[in-house]
Amino acid sequence: MIEVTTLTQSFGKKTVLDNISLKLEKNEVCALVGRNGAGKSTFISCLLGLLPSKTGSIKINGKERSKKTTWKNEIAYLPEKFMLYPSLTGYENMLFFAKASKGIVDEQRVKEILTSVRLWEDKDSHVKGYSKGMLQRLGLAVTLYQDSDIIILDEPTSGIDPIGRREILEILRDLKGKTILLSSHHLDEIRQLCTHVAYLEDGKITKYPVDEFVELQHLGGI
Ligand SMILES: Nc1ncnc2c1ncn2[C@@H]1O[C@H](COP(=O)(O)OP(=O)(O)OP(=O)(O)O)[C@@H](O)[C@H]1O
């Protein structure tokens, strides 16, 4: 669960997040939507603890971030461009990142996850030969290996063709018991995948059930 309360974030005199509050529960899949420059990346950086906020609080699974609590195990994050090792195979990349995140590698779990993202057949191919969709699915596999309650994805289908996008949406739809926040500009995929939309505008955030958001968009209210 993510609970943001009265968070403000500024750069110099520019207030990007203005006293915002947002609660995301388990099993919610929430799209983070806003125009370019609305503050989506800033908000994600705050959630990841990469930007110290001067006011307000963020709780992850009921815990505020402190020197002792870093949320490292609670949040898995997939950036828009995830750096993989091109001269290693998909499997070798998985082993590398699995070891880096957990210390030990559970090879059975690696197999399950590579199968779930439909890369088991291609696991021994070098990543430099992967398509954009395959690279993104491998990034997703690395993210899922962490087995965190909360998953944050930055434009997970950006630059991917319609078939590749559908594959990623199917993988995300199969995830159960998580809290997922993903930034997206695609209304069709938001409608297919998300339960809610967090809409950022003029420094404020409003959370809508997805159907309500889609209707407001059609009516031109957003
Ligand atoms: N480190 C920074 N220093 C100064 N200003 C910043 C910094 N990071 C972001 N900003 C400003 O904050 C505002 C929000 O930027 P942010 O990148 O969070 O928007 P965004 O919604 O993610 O945009 P996009 O959709 O283009 O990725 C912008 O005006 C940006 O110029």
The ligand as an SDF file (V2000), in Angstrom:
LIG
                    3D

 31 33  0  0  0  0  0  0  0  0999 V2000
   16.0330   18.1760  -11.2700 N   0  0  0  0  0  0  0  0  0  0  0  0
   15.2350   19.1730  -11.6920 C   0  0  0  0  0  0  0  0  0  0  0  0
   15.6030   20.4490  -11.5550 N   0  0  0  0  0  0  0  0  0  0  0  0
   14.7890   21.4560  -11.9550 C   0  0  0  0  0  0  0  0  0  0  0  0
   13.5790   21.2640  -12.5050 N   0  0  0  0  0  0  0  0  0  0  0  0
   13.1620   20.0160  -12.6580 C   0  0  0  0  0  0  0  0  0  0  0  0
   13.9580   18.8840  -12.2630 C   0  0  0  0  0  0  0  0  0  0  0  0
   13.2650   17.7520  -12.5480 N   0  0  0  0  0  0  0  0  0  0  0  0
   12.0990   18.1440  -13.0910 C   0  0  0  0  0  0  0  0  0  0  0  0
   12.0340   19.4880  -13.1520 N   0  0  0  0  0  0  0  0  0  0  0  0
   10.8960   20.2780  -13.6670 C   0  0  0  0  0  0  0  0  0  0  0  0
    9.7200   19.8110  -13.0180 O   0  0  0  0  0  0  0  0  0  0  0  0
    8.6310   19.7580  -13.9170 C   0  0  0  0  0  0  0  0  0  0  0  0
    8.0600   18.3310  -13.9300 C   0  0  0  0  0  0  0  0  0  0  0  0
    9.0020   17.4760  -14.5730 O   0  0  0  0  0  0  0  0  0  0  0  0
    8.7830   15.9150  -14.6690 P   0  0  0  0  0  0  0  0  0  0  0  0
    9.9690   15.3740  -15.3960 O   0  0  0  0  0  0  0  0  0  0  0  0
    8.4880   15.3680  -13.3260 O   0  0  0  0  0  0  0  0  0  0  0  0
    7.4750   15.8500  -15.5890 O   0  0  0  0  0  0  0  0  0  0  0  0
    6.8540   14.5810  -16.3420 P   0  0  0  0  0  0  0  0  0  0  0  0
    5.3740   14.6570  -16.1170 O   0  0  0  0  0  0  0  0  0  0  0  0
    7.5350   13.3360  -15.9220 O   0  0  0  0  0  0  0  0  0  0  0  0
    7.1920   14.9290  -17.8600 O   0  0  0  0  0  0  0  0  0  0  0  0
    7.3530   13.9340  -19.1290 P   0  0  0  0  0  0  0  0  0  0  0  0
    5.9800   13.4170  -19.4560 O   0  0  0  0  0  0  0  0  0  0  0  0
    7.8580   14.8620  -20.1850 O   0  0  0  0  0  0  0  0  0  0  0  0
    8.3440   12.8670  -18.7750 O   0  0  0  0  0  0  0  0  0  0  0  0
    9.1540   20.2390  -15.2730 C   0  0  0  0  0  0  0  0  0  0  0  0
    8.8410   21.5960  -15.4070 O   0  0  0  0  0  0  0  0  0  0  0  0
   10.6490   20.0510  -15.1590 C   0  0  0  0  0  0  0  0  0  0  0  0
   11.3360   20.9760  -15.9420 O   0  0  0  0  0  0  0  0  0  0  0  0
  1  2  1  0
  2  3  1  0
  2  7  2  0
  3  4  2  0
  4  5  1  0
  5  6  2  0
  6  7  1  0
  6 10  1  0
  7  8  1  0
  8  9  2  0
  9 10  1  0
 10 11  1  0
 11 12  1  0
 11 30  1  0
 12 13  1  0
 13 14  1  0
 13 28  1  0
 14 15  1  0
 15 16  1  0
 16 17  2  0
 16 18  1  0
 16 19  1  0
 19 20  1  0
 20 21  2  0
 20 22  1  0
 20 23  1  0
 23 24  1  0
 24 25  2  0
 24 26  1  0
 24 27  1  0
 28 29  1  0
 28 30  1  0
 30 31  1  0
M  END
$$$$
